[in-house]
Amino acid sequence: MLAGLAACKNNYVDPDQTAAEQNETAIKNYVAQNNLNAQRSGSGLYYVITKTNPNGRKAAIGDELEFSYKLFTLSNVKVDSSKKDTAVYLPFGVNAMLPGLEEGFSLMREGENATLLMPSYLAYGSRSQTLIPANSAVRFDVQLLGVRTEEQQIADYITRRKLTVTETTSSGVRIIKTTAVPTGAALTTGQTVKVNYAGRLLRGATDFDKGTIDVTLGQRQVVTGFEEGISRLRVGEKATIIFPSAQGYGTQGRSSNGVYVIPPYAPLAFDIEIVSVR
């Protein structure tokens, strides 16, 4: 995306009071000139729900949002948009997107459209973007196409990949065994298992991590879902394991240099192979 929608772990803060006042004036003028029936939130976000869906589901913290968008300056210059027939997917309520977008989606229901007019401190702050000067108010036209819980995300992933689940544990770990070795050695607590692995987010285009690791079962050296998936296999077997965030990185996620590698509330998928045990 040209200007980018995702936030780092911390919200952007614009300390320039003059810029905030200028943004407020610019947005009020835009609303008047375009005859918008806009409401103002306590934070300074102006919004208009342009298509309503009273029965649509509202997002809860950790849900996945599926949406499309168009981004404009207040001079009505189009800056960016989601690609035609391609949605954007981001987690809700975890500071993974621009503050103004997150607040706007909190005011919407699944299936609704809205126009969001954001002061710079809810958008790009003092960072300049192509066609957007620093400290500028912006307009987003958004469509909230879907709101999915973790369980729905996992079910959708299994359907998209045409996977056949061979086992589901009581904690929600799904195991899709791709190579069975019934005569392989079973694994028990205290053993050290050599595992080839590749991990991905359910919407990830690439692996966030891959390699070979030694795991001593029962020592909590890896996240719970990963260890539980390993323990259900035998030496020589391969599988895809999928588990909810409660068995992964939970409400904290995993970050690097202030940017999420694994967002909070993210279910994960791993391709694993049990190489050996000792």
Secondary structure, DSSP 8 states (H G I E B T S, - for coil): --S-----SS------HHHHHHHHHHHHHHHHHTT---EE-TTS-EEEEEE--TTS----TT-EEEEEEEEEETT--EEEE--TT--EEEESSSS-S-HHHHHHHHT--TT-EEEEEE-GGGTTTT--BTTB-TT--EEEEEEEEEEE-HHHHHHHHHHHTT---SEE-TT--EEEEEE--TTS-B--TT-EEEEEEEEEETT-SS-SEEEEEEEETTS--S-HHHHHHHHT-BTT-EEEEEE-GGGTTTTT-EEETTEEEE-TT--EEEEEEEEEE-
